[in-house]
Amino acid sequence: MLIELTNSLIEAGSSSNCGYNWDQFKILGIPTPPVKGWKNNIIGKSIYSETFSLFLKLKGLKPKQRKMYKEEIDRICKREYGE
């Protein structure tokens, strides 16, 4: 199932200090470091619900905590962007 990204959906993935981590950017196809306006550039983009679910799971996680999702991140990026 596809989900169309909205500002509120994107903000749902931000950490308590209103930030995002590199892995969240990666699965959304945002180059890092992100450029000003990155959020406006992806509003309206359709992504798989699985991708959005992982985006939310990664919210606020430290790098060591995100390691357990590495295979899932890589699989999604390969499917979505051929990486």
N, C-alpha and C positions, 0 to 999 in steps of 0.2 A: 504494500500500500504506500502511496506517495503522500507526503505532507508538504504543503506550501508554507515556506518560512514567512513569518510575520515578525515585527519588532518584538512583540510580547513573547513569542516562542523563543526567539534568540535570547532575550533577556532572562528567560527562565533558566538558561544554562550558565548564567554568570555567577561567580562566587560571591560570598558575603561582602567582599570589597569591590564588587562590580567588575571583576576581571574574568578573563578566559585564559586557558592554557594552550600551549602549542599544539597539543594533540586535538583539542577541540577545533582549533583553526584548521588543522590538517584534514580532519574528516569532513569539514565544510568546504574544502578546496580553497581556503584562504592562504595566500603566501605569507610566510613569516619573515621578518616582523610585518604585521598588518599595516597597511597604509590608511591614512585618514579617509573615512567614508566607507570602510570595508563593510559595515553593517548594512548601509543603504544599498550597496552593490549586490547583496544576496537576498534582500527582501523580495519575495515573490518566487524565489528559486524553489523547485520541487526536489525533495530528497526522500529516500526511503524511510519508513517509520523506524526501521532497525538503526539507521544512521542517527536519527534524532534521539532515539532511546540511548544510544551510546554517548552522544553529545551531552545528555543530561547526567549520565552515570559519571562522566569525567569531571563534572562540576566541582571545583574546589580541591581536586586531588593533587597531592604533591607528586613529583616525578617517580619516586619509588612506588607509590601507590598505583600509579598509572601503568606500571610495567606489566601487571597482570592482564591488561587489556591489549597488549602489543599485537598479538596475533589477530585479534578482532579488528583493531585499527588498520593493520596492514591489509587484511582481506577486504574491508570496506573501501579503502583507498584504491586498491587494485580494481575493484568492481566499478567504482564511481569515476575514477580518473586515470586508470591504466598505470598507476604508479606501482 
